[in-house]
């Protein structure tokens, strides 16, 4: 039961259409959209009543794990809570979780819980408004520990472009970029602060002089907000031509609708491999953190969307391929690729880009959470 017919309750389960969410999911094919609006109502909550009551002592569970996913557009703060038999437990580990497009695992102690007649999820706080996605509410004898964000440090940071009104490299390695064509600085950036860069159409790009990634692996990461999906749009690439075999590494938008993440990688073993995710398309006019990783210690190309792995494929090698003199392009095909002549056309990304990073090893999920959101999940 939600607030559909109760003006004092600002919740709506399933959105206006009353349907499950099928693209933002945690462990299956669907999640529960929970719209909340406390701008007029006193609270927003939805309740599941069990008739007959459920016996939560069977199997001796100790923990209820709840997984929820926020949205960048959520406003007014707000605090997530759960009620078991009308006994409220609030989530207070990370206030930013409600507005982070990231699955948060919340472990709730079940001490003293026996027969359960009702289970409620809600958001309290005057003025809070937005949407949560809820999935995988699971009883555990011993719950898995939530992923805790881990700072990857700067030892393996090869290049970092905050794009706050300049294309300077913040890693200290001097890989500064040069603006070409007509990219435009836009404020604010992905998190409502600073600035970002608007690319497209045609010739807009940032060009970076050649550098190689020479550690144990590679991570490419960025926040992007597409305004239009175009043919094989380059987010970042090092390439001496337009074909797959010409790439050393690249993060691309491709696939049937040109809206899926693609990773191209050459190692010291074999030709360049191109791998595209499927079933997890990006959306226009929406900020999404994307990342791709590979490491010799775990020779698998992995693709991530908001720090959640969405696809992978094996890729042999002991090091990332290197290419002296081959320039890097951000937001478009690289100049080195265009210089290869006819058939190596521009591949512009149309939209906003922010916080571009390159690491010389494959980052873990915990490290990607830190890179994307800078928060600790508990």
CORRA-V247834 format. One record per helix or strand of 2 or more residues. SS is the DSSP state (@ for helix, = for strand). FROM is the first residue (numbers start at 1). TO is the last residue. If there is no record, write none. Layout:
# CORRA-V247834
SS:FROM:TO, SS:FROM:TO
This chain:
# CORRA-V247834
=:11:13, =:31:37, =:43:55, =:63:69, =:79:84, =:87:90, @:95:99, =:103:109, =:115:124, =:129:140, =:157:161, =:177:180, =:184:186, =:196:199, =:205:208, =:217:228, =:233:239, @:244:246, =:247:254, =:260:265, =:273:276, =:288:295, =:298:305, =:308:314, =:328:330, @:335:338, =:350:359, @:365:373
